[in-house]
Amino acid sequence: MKEITKNIKEKQFHKVYLITGDEDYLIFQARQMLKNALVAEGDEMNFTLFEETKVDLVALGDLASTFPFFSEKRVILLNRTNIMKTGKDEFLKILNQLPDTTCLIICEPGKMDTRTKVYKWIKSNGYIAELLKKDQKEKTLLTFLARTLAKDQKQIRENNARYFLSLVGDDYYQIKNEAEKLISYLGEETEVTREVIDAVVTEQIQNKIFDMISAVAEKDQNLALKLYNDLILLKEDPIYILSLLVRQYRILSILKPMRMARRSDADMAKAAGVPPFVIRKYDVQMRAYTKEQLERCLRYAVKMEADIKMGLLGAQVGVEMLLITLIRS
């Protein structure tokens, strides 16, 4: 984001931007910043969007080589088109012939194959912004929350902001959505207190998954199943719940031996792919499990996920059976 901001400020742009990663909000912000800086609002002559569709590479090549109309730049946004995988040599040819007056913005969330010729070309001749949740520091999230509230003349103390993040998580979209709820709730009041947060903020599914795993560790079947049924009543997909369970056990399985070896929080966060500031929260849960228990729970969860995807069990019943198995094992 700093590089993109710098390019905009200096009005010195790369011909190609590849914006990738798992932080959807920042990906959206980056692409909008570039688009707004490169082409005037409403200028449909010099801006073209390809979104979530297979790209006609012949048409793209013709468009990319066309000079802008009464503008310095022609901007082409390729959003979630999968062109990094499907374009290959033909897309590489377009990149090689790209005039200085055309700017391609490629938004492809997820993990990129860094071995491809297209990726290597962009790395050498354009700019790649990889925006990842694990790279977001608590201070950055606190600042984002404070700025979001400040736009409507609302303020929050740091301890309450940390409490807010503990409930909402590290997703920018969710932070923004919940902050806007706080703003609406406050009306003419200006300060976000803990009481206001408790009255307004929706606790995220990840926190319920965290509580569910704690209940499993404590062999509290009633609580684990109650938490699960609460999520089902909220229309959460059992497959999604299971995927989060698998993810949580996988993270804990990575962190437990590292904590036993007295590794730093920064090393642990990097290995598990989570922000450093959440490690202390995982510490509480790690103490409830042995290394062997976590490995066994992960095996059970992965096997159940495979059985459900193969159609051997219904998803809702399968997750319930998994919870009971984990508690009784």
ZIFENFEN-V75921 format. One record per run of one state. SS is the DSSP state (~ for helix, > for strand, _ for the rest). FROM is the first residue (numbers start at 0). LEN is the number of residues. If there is no record, write none. Layout:
# ZIFENFEN-V75921
((SS;FROM;LEN) (SS;FROM;LEN))
This chain:
# ZIFENFEN-V75921
((_;0;1) (~;1;9) (_;10;5) (>;15;6) (_;21;2) (~;23;15) (_;38;8) (>;46;5) (_;51;5) (~;56;8) (_;64;9) (>;73;6) (_;79;3) (~;82;4) (_;86;1) (~;87;9) (_;96;5) (>;101;9) (_;110;6) (~;116;9) (_;125;1) (>;126;5) (_;131;1) (~;132;3) (_;135;2) (~;137;13) (_;150;4) (>;154;2) (_;156;1) (~;157;11) (_;168;3) (~;171;15) (_;186;4) (>;190;2) (_;192;1) (~;193;7) (_;200;4) (~;204;13) (_;217;3) (~;220;13) (_;233;4) (~;237;23) (_;260;4) (~;264;8) (_;272;3) (~;275;11) (_;286;4) (~;290;19) (_;309;5) (~;314;14) (_;328;1))
